[in-house]
Amino acid sequence: MGEIDLAGDLVEVREGLARILVPKTHTVRGPGKVVGSPFYNRAMAFPRHISVLVMEALSSKVRRVLDGLASCGVLGIRCALEAHGSFEITLNDRKRDAHDLVKKNLEINGVQGARVLCEDLNVLLCREHFDYVDVDPFGSPVRFVDNALRSLSPRGLLALTATDTAALAGNYPRTCLRRYGAVSVRSPFSHEVGLRILVGSIVRSAGRYDLAARPLLAFWREHYYKVFLEITSGARRSDEAVSHLGYAEYQPRGIRTISSDGEIGPLWTGPLCELALLESFKPQDYMPAVVNRYIEIWQEEAMARPLLYTTDEVASVLHIPAPPLHRVLETLREAGFEASRTTFHPKGFKTSADWEELYRLLGPS
């Protein structure tokens, strides 16, 4: 049967509307360790809430759905139960015990018609086409990106998770360069840079096939990045997507710029969220309050300029006590600048003001 005895090594957890049997030793917090199979991480319930909302919002565009690394099957089952649409859902995991557990969980939840496979994901992606592909690996998704892109139908949707945030955010720059072909450095906006490098690498991969990747929603939380992208074909569209690639420059005393050349990147410089999609989300009562809180902030920063500031950074550079975030936002808006909160940092904000204007408005009088 595999590493897990389906008769005795499982406990039931509830997530969304699903009842899921998972290993007793499942991960509750953080990235966890793959100590057994099938893998289940309760900390990853948040991006699954968002996945359900994305599927619900885009249900008219999606018929064939692939949960490529299904493990215990929680994502595919939640989509079947919670996202209303005519979906043909395929749940795949190359491990036999995961495959068997997915079947058991489908039966428990009364989900009929779903297809369960036990294949190497890259082989499956090369053989079949889907409207929506979700790849949630342990670590980096790069080994699946090219085949996932080519498996998508016209105007298909690609969802990817990356948990190698330390590499993308500048802690391991050589690893980032090796995996993503980009340079990352540590900075006050490291997590934003890491996410933009991830999106930028997918845009460049798509461009090799005359495909255009456009982020509908991309975010960082805790120990992972999650991106949802629409993939369209055509050299002109691909050129347009590539035009949003650039570099970041970070200089002493807080100065940061986006340009066609710099020390950090290449990375995506365009919007990370599509406002219309966010406004169409309908979080359910059983979803935690944090879902609504993130959606609210994403709506604020949907069109904000890249590269956040933090109140601690401002205080350090200007040699002043750290100002409350709400006061910083009020001051900037009253002066006519755009200003928003950000989910990348609890004390972070984005603004159209440059550093000299921040100094003038927030510095010692």
LINUR-V225081 format. One record per pair of residues at least 6 apart in sequence whose ideal C-beta (glycine too) atoms are under 8 Angstrom apart, sorted by the first residue. I is the first residue (numbers start at 1). J is the second residue. If there is no record, write none. Layout:
i->[I,I]
j->[J,J]
//
This chain:
i->[1,1,1,2,2,2,2,2,2,3,3,3,4,4,4,4,4,4,4,6,6,6,6,6,9,9,10,10,10,10,10,11,11,11,11,11,12,12,12,12,13,13,13,13,13,13,14,15,15,15,15,15,16,16,16,16,16,16,16,16,16,16,17,17,17,17,18,18,18,18,18,18,19,19,19,20,20,20,20,20,20,20,20,21,21,21,21,21,22,22,22,22,23,23,23,23,25,25,26,26,26,26,27,27,27,27,27,27,28,28,28,29,29,30,30,30,31,31,31,31,31,32,32,32,34,37,37,37,37,38,38,38,38,38,38,38,38,39,39,39,40,40,40,43,43,44,44,44,46,46,46,46,47,47,47,47,47,48,48,48,49,49,49,49,50,50,50,50,50,51,51,51,51,51,51,52,52,52,52,53,53,53,53,54,54,54,54,54,54,55,55,55,55,55,55,55,56,56,56,56,56,56,57,57,57,57,58,58,58,59,59,59,59,59,60,61,61,61,62,62,62,62,62,63,63,63,63,63,64,64,64,64,64,64,64,64,65,65,65,65,65,65,65,65,65,65,66,66,66,66,66,66,66,66,66,66,67,67,67,67,67,67,67,67,67,68,68,68,68,68,68,68,68,68,68,69,69,69,69,69,69,70,70,70,70,70,70,70,71,71,71,72,72,72,72,73,73,73,73,73,73,74,75,75,76,76,76,76,76,77,77,77,77,77,77,79,79,80,80,80,80,80,81,81,82,88,88,89,89,89,89,90,90,90,90,90,90,91,91,91,91,91,91,92,92,92,92,92,92,93,93,93,93,94,94,94,94,95,96,98,99,99,99,102,103,106,106,106,117,121,121,121,122,122,122,125,125,125,125,125,125,126,126,126,128,129,129,129,130,130,130,130,131,131,131,131,132,132,132,132,133,133,133,133,133,133,133,134,134,135,135,135,135,135,135,135,136,136,136,137,137,137,137,138,139,139,139,140,140,140,140,140,141,141,141,142,142,142,144,145,145,145,145,146,146,148,148,149,149,149,149,149,149,149,149,150,152,152,154,154,155,155,155,156,156,157,157,157,157,157,158,158,158,158,158,158,159,159,159,159,160,160,160,160,160,161,161,161,162,162,162,162,162,163,163,163,164,164,165,165,165,165,165,165,166,167,167,167,167,167,167,168,168,168,168,168,168,168,168,168,169,169,169,169,169,169,170,170,170,170,170,170,170,170,171,173,173,173,176,176,176,176,177,180,180,180,180,181,181,181,182,182,182,182,182,182,183,183,183,184,184,184,184,184,185,185,185,185,187,187,187,187,188,188,188,188,188,188,188,189,189,189,189,189,189,189,189,191,191,191,192,192,192,192,192,192,193,193,193,193,194,194,195,195,195,195,195,195,195,196,196,196,196,196,196,196,197,197,197,197,198,198,198,199,199,199,199,199,199,199,199,200,200,200,200,200,202,202,202,203,203,203,203,203,203,203,204,204,204,205,206,206,206,206,206,207,207,207,210,210,210,210,211,211,211,211,211,212,212,212,212,212,212,212,212,213,213,213,213,214,214,214,214,214,215,215,215,215,215,215,215,215,215,216,216,216,216,216,216,217,217,217,217,217,217,217,217,217,218,218,218,218,218,218,218,219,219,219,219,219,219,219,220,220,221,221,244,244,244,245,245,245,245,245,246,246,246,246,246,246,246,246,247,247,247,247,247,247,247,247,247,247,248,248,248,248,248,248,248,248,248,248,249,249,249,249,249,249,249,250,250,250,253,253,254,254,254,254,254,254,255,256,256,258,258,258,258,269,271,271,272,273,273,273,273,274,275,275,275,278,278,278,278,279,281,283,283,283,294,297,297,297,297,298,300,300,301,301,301,301,301,304,304,304,304,304,305,305,305,305,307,308,308,308,308,308,308,309,309,309,309,309,310,310,310,310,311,311,311,311,311,311,311,311,312,312,314,314,314,314,314,314,315,315,315,318,318,318,318,319,320,320,320,322,323,325,325,325,328,328,328,329,329,329,329,331,331,332,332,332,332,332,332,333,335,335,335,337,337,337,337,338,338,338,339,339,339,339,339,340,340,340,341,341,341,342,342,342,351,353]
j->[96,97,100,37,95,96,97,98,100,36,37,97,10,23,36,37,38,97,101,21,97,100,101,104,23,24,21,22,23,24,101,21,22,23,24,26,19,20,21,22,19,20,22,26,40,42,20,42,45,48,74,78,45,48,49,52,78,81,82,284,286,287,78,81,82,286,74,77,78,81,105,109,105,108,109,40,72,73,74,77,105,108,109,72,101,104,105,108,38,40,72,74,36,37,38,40,35,36,39,40,41,42,33,39,40,41,42,43,41,42,43,42,43,43,222,223,41,43,163,223,224,39,41,43,138,71,95,97,98,71,72,93,95,97,98,101,102,71,72,138,71,72,74,222,223,136,161,224,221,288,290,291,136,161,221,224,226,74,75,78,283,287,288,291,217,219,226,291,294,75,78,79,134,159,228,78,79,82,83,281,282,283,291,157,159,216,217,228,277,62,65,79,83,85,87,132,82,83,84,85,281,282,277,280,281,282,132,157,277,83,84,85,86,87,85,131,155,157,85,87,131,132,157,85,86,87,88,131,87,88,90,129,130,131,132,153,76,79,87,88,89,90,130,131,132,134,89,90,92,124,128,130,132,133,134,151,73,75,76,79,89,90,91,92,134,92,121,124,125,133,134,135,136,144,148,92,93,121,135,136,137,76,91,92,93,98,102,116,93,98,102,98,101,102,105,91,101,102,105,106,116,105,134,136,89,90,91,102,114,91,105,106,109,111,114,87,89,87,89,109,111,114,109,111,284,113,115,111,113,114,115,114,115,116,117,128,130,102,106,114,115,116,117,116,117,118,119,121,124,99,102,117,118,118,119,120,121,118,118,118,116,117,118,116,116,112,114,116,124,135,144,147,143,144,147,133,144,147,148,150,151,147,150,151,151,151,152,153,151,152,153,156,152,153,156,157,156,157,158,159,148,151,152,156,157,158,159,159,160,141,144,148,158,159,160,161,159,160,161,143,144,161,163,163,162,163,164,162,163,164,167,179,160,161,162,179,180,201,160,160,201,202,205,205,208,158,160,158,202,205,206,209,211,213,231,209,158,231,232,233,230,231,232,230,231,216,228,229,230,231,202,213,227,228,229,231,226,227,228,229,198,202,226,227,229,224,225,226,168,198,224,225,227,223,224,225,175,179,191,194,220,223,224,225,172,173,175,176,179,180,184,176,180,184,193,194,195,197,198,225,184,186,190,191,193,194,176,184,185,186,187,190,193,194,186,183,184,185,182,183,184,197,183,197,198,200,201,201,204,266,197,200,201,265,266,267,263,264,265,190,193,194,197,264,193,250,263,264,193,250,256,264,254,308,309,310,312,313,345,250,256,307,308,309,344,345,348,220,344,345,220,306,307,308,342,344,248,264,267,307,220,225,218,219,220,225,227,272,344,248,265,267,268,269,272,306,265,266,267,268,218,225,227,213,215,218,227,229,267,268,272,245,265,266,267,268,213,227,229,212,213,241,242,244,245,268,242,245,266,213,212,213,231,238,241,238,241,242,233,234,235,238,231,232,233,237,238,231,232,233,234,237,238,240,241,229,230,231,241,229,230,231,232,241,227,228,229,268,270,271,272,273,274,228,229,230,273,274,277,226,227,228,272,273,274,277,278,298,225,226,227,228,229,272,273,225,226,272,273,294,298,343,343,344,294,343,268,269,270,265,266,267,268,269,258,259,260,262,265,266,267,269,258,259,260,261,262,263,264,265,266,267,256,257,258,262,263,264,265,267,306,307,256,257,258,259,262,263,264,256,263,264,317,355,309,313,314,317,355,358,355,307,355,269,305,306,307,306,302,303,302,298,299,301,302,302,299,302,303,295,298,299,302,299,295,291,292,295,343,340,341,342,343,343,340,341,340,341,342,343,350,338,340,342,350,351,338,350,351,352,350,342,344,345,348,349,350,348,349,350,351,358,345,347,348,349,322,323,324,325,328,347,348,349,322,347,320,322,323,328,358,362,321,322,323,359,362,363,364,364,362,363,364,347,362,341,347,349,339,349,362,339,340,341,349,361,362,338,339,349,351,353,361,339,353,357,361,351,352,353,357,350,351,352,349,350,351,352,353,349,350,351,348,349,350,348,349,350,358,361]
//
